[in-house]
Amino acid sequence: MRFPISAAQTTLGIYVFARVLDKIRLAAAGELPAVYHLGVVPGNRTFDDRVCRFLGIDFAALRQRTEEGGTDEEILEWAFQNGTRPDAERIEIWNGFMSKRGWRDNSGFDKDKADAGFAGRDDIQTYFELFDAEEGRL
């Protein structure tokens, strides 16, 4: 089984985007583990949903464009042309928010961390770290 790449992987300086594309590609190949959310989940703000809202694009359109092929950078340039091109400050704010998601917020992180079997791991304080721990990178 292959896991998606880390949420900390950047594409043109933006966190999470590469992971979303990797999940789309894995799903298209029938290799995305069933426990992963893909796209928009009603009642749940997924990272996929958040990155699409940040860029002003629809997830279904992003999925279609990704399945057509191309590099992560080419697909992000497509997103900029069809949505919003954030400036450096907005990218800095985005990256700061996403990289700290779960740390001292009301995201439900503690429950998700416990459900994943990492309740006793004080070194795991964000979703980025939780994903990496679950996927064997931490």
HELIX and SHEET records of a PDB file:
HELIX    1   1 PHE A   17  ALA A   28  1                                  12    
HELIX    2   2 PHE A   47  LEU A   55  1                                   9    
HELIX    3   3 PHE A   59  GLU A   67  1                                   9    
HELIX    4   4 ASP A   72  ASN A   82  1                                  11    
HELIX    5   5 ALA A   88  LYS A  100  1                                  13    
HELIX    6   6 PHE A  109  ASP A  115  1                                   7    
HELIX    7   7 TYR A  127  GLU A  134  1                                   8    
SHEET    1   A 2 THR A  10  THR A  11  0                                        
SHEET    2   A 2 ILE A  14  TYR A  15 -1                                        
END                                                                             
